[in-house]
Amino acid sequence: MTASVPMPLPASIDETLQLLEGQGYVADRALATTVFLCLRMQRPLFLEGEAGTGKTEVAKILAAALNRPLIRLQCYEGLDVAQAVYEWNYPAQLLHLRVAEARQETKTQGFEDELFSPRFLIKRPVLQALETREQGAPIFLIDELDRADEAFEAYLLEVLADNQVTIPEIGRIEAEEPPITLITGNRTREVHDALKRRCLYHWVDYPDFERELQIVEQALPGINAALARAVVHFVQSLREDEGLFKRPGIAETLDWAAALIELDAVALTPELAELSLGALLKYQEDITAIRGKRAATLLEEIEGKLATELNAAQG
């Protein structure tokens, strides 16, 4: 398969599930349904949820599975049109102007149009996403939109509604084929209803025990089965702790499991748990709160759960 040949879009929800799982992404049916509708209806998809629940990964997986280029716009406070959409190449324009002045061409008809022609346009991610290309419409990821200012969010309304941008010096630039647009947010602030109305919406929640275990075993195929179950039980219990400053996401679960493998662990002991908590929890207050008696109590409870599960499997 060459890079210029895109894969066909899935024809059903089941095919969408298979497409995601074929790239190692363990999705539930609700997410697969929303992704399927996004692809078939050519509507942007807004994925919202806690950090580390796999929202950004959906766009990467789709790009790989559909053999499409991935264009990513990472949002942050202060992001503006020049950084996200386009800007003019002022040094090149100035050089062109000086050459034209030397040749006395600045008063010729159409010179100003030439000065603001596409050859001097620097295309940023938004404009790149609207370009026609051999591989078909790209996957356009607008990551962590809630980190951008509301003014930039408002600017995106034209892009999301009409798949176009307006450049004053040139006019309207419209995509021949709409990009497959995915927007993510961690709800650090509320995104305006006007933007949400232009999108399909899905809340990406933490997975249940069985799905998270499947994610761990698929991402780390060599992991000891009992260790994998203990890790997932531990993380699931931590997420129920309302006192934590930041609950661990799936990414942290995988980091911790990988760290324990590097430590040659075959079981989750209190000592190993305490020594490796920095791979799971990223705030000192959380690590301090879990270390010691709290970790030991959790592991005792987990031992009981593992014993019950083993008996059920054998019985």
Secondary structure, 3 states (H helix, E strand, C coil): CCCCCCCCCCCCHHHHHHHHHHCCCCCCHHHHHHHHHHHHHCCCEEEEECCCCCHHHHHHHHHHHHCCCEEEEECCCCCCHHHHCEEECHHHHHHHHHHHHHCCCCCCCCHHHHHCCHHHEEECHHHHHCCCCCCCCCEEEEECHHHCCHHHHHHHHHHHHHCEEEECCCEEEECCCCCEEEEEECCCCCCCHHHHCCCEEEEECCCCHHHHHHHHHHHCCCCCHHHHHHHHHHHHHHHCCCCCCCCCCHHHHHHHHHHHHHCCCCCCCHHHHHHHHHHCCCCHHHHHHHCCHHHHHHHHHHHHHHHHHHHHHHC
